[in-house]
Amino acid sequence: MREYFKKDVTSTKQAELFIDQLAADDLLYHPETYAKYVVDMRYGKRLFTDEEAIELDIRMDECYYYMDDPCAYILDNFVNDESELIC
């Protein structure tokens, strides 16, 4: 498990850094989705283990506490073309 999955998010800046790190590691997913349901479409398998998913769900809850809208942050910073989105 990556260390930042386990590190508490305690500020807006840390929430942004958490999302930035997910993006840098090519692990970014829709923040309203439970991590256990995220599937790597290249392989048709879950992207995260049960243990990782629990930690990621906690981190995303923390992001929502400190950020007005994590989804907007992701759209503004990581999505170049909304046609890339899978809804």
C-alpha positions as CSV (number, residue, x, y, z in Angstrom):
1,M,0.0,0.0,0.0
2,R,1.3,3.5,-0.8
3,E,2.1,5.5,2.2
4,Y,0.0,8.5,1.3
5,F,-3.1,6.3,1.3
6,K,-2.7,6.1,5.1
7,K,-1.8,9.7,5.8
8,D,-4.6,11.8,7.3
9,V,-5.8,14.7,5.3
10,T,-6.0,17.7,7.7
11,S,-6.2,20.7,5.5
12,T,-7.3,22.0,2.1
13,K,-3.8,21.9,0.8
14,Q,-3.3,18.3,1.9
15,A,-6.5,17.4,0.2
16,E,-5.3,18.9,-3.0
17,L,-1.9,17.2,-2.6
18,F,-3.6,13.8,-2.0
19,I,-5.6,14.2,-5.2
20,D,-2.5,15.4,-7.1
21,Q,-0.6,12.3,-6.0
22,L,-3.4,10.0,-7.1
23,A,-3.3,11.7,-10.5
24,A,0.5,11.5,-10.7
25,D,0.3,7.8,-9.9
26,D,-2.4,7.3,-12.6
27,L,-4.9,6.2,-9.8
28,L,-7.3,9.1,-9.9
29,Y,-11.0,8.1,-9.9
30,H,-14.3,9.8,-9.3
31,P,-14.3,10.9,-5.7
32,E,-17.9,10.0,-5.1
33,T,-17.2,6.4,-6.0
34,Y,-16.2,3.9,-3.3
35,A,-12.7,2.8,-4.0
36,K,-13.6,-0.9,-3.9
37,Y,-15.7,-0.4,-7.0
38,V,-13.0,1.3,-9.1
39,V,-11.9,-1.0,-11.9
40,D,-8.8,-0.7,-14.1
41,M,-10.5,-0.9,-17.5
42,R,-7.4,-2.1,-19.2
43,Y,-7.5,-5.3,-17.3
44,G,-11.0,-5.6,-16.0
45,K,-9.8,-5.9,-12.4
46,R,-10.2,-3.9,-9.3
47,L,-7.6,-1.2,-9.0
48,F,-7.4,-1.3,-5.2
49,T,-7.3,-4.1,-2.6
50,D,-9.9,-4.1,0.2
51,E,-7.4,-2.6,2.6
52,E,-6.4,0.1,0.2
53,A,-10.0,0.9,-0.6
54,I,-10.9,1.4,3.1
55,E,-8.0,3.9,3.5
56,L,-8.9,5.7,0.3
57,D,-12.5,6.1,1.2
58,I,-11.4,7.7,4.5
59,R,-9.1,10.0,2.7
60,M,-11.8,11.0,0.2
61,D,-14.2,11.7,3.1
62,E,-11.5,13.9,4.6
63,C,-11.0,15.7,1.2
64,Y,-14.8,16.5,1.2
65,Y,-14.5,17.9,4.7
66,Y,-11.7,20.4,3.6
67,M,-12.6,21.1,0.0
68,D,-15.8,22.7,-1.3
69,D,-15.9,20.3,-4.3
70,P,-13.2,17.7,-5.0
71,C,-14.9,16.9,-8.3
72,A,-14.5,20.5,-9.5
73,Y,-10.9,20.4,-8.4
74,I,-10.3,17.3,-10.5
75,L,-12.2,18.7,-13.5
76,D,-10.3,22.0,-13.3
77,N,-6.9,20.4,-12.9
78,F,-6.8,17.0,-14.6
79,V,-9.5,16.8,-17.3
80,N,-8.6,18.4,-20.6
81,D,-11.6,17.2,-22.5
82,E,-14.9,16.3,-20.8
83,S,-15.5,13.7,-23.5
84,E,-12.8,11.7,-21.7
85,L,-15.1,11.3,-18.7
86,I,-16.8,8.0,-18.1
87,C,-20.1,8.5,-16.2
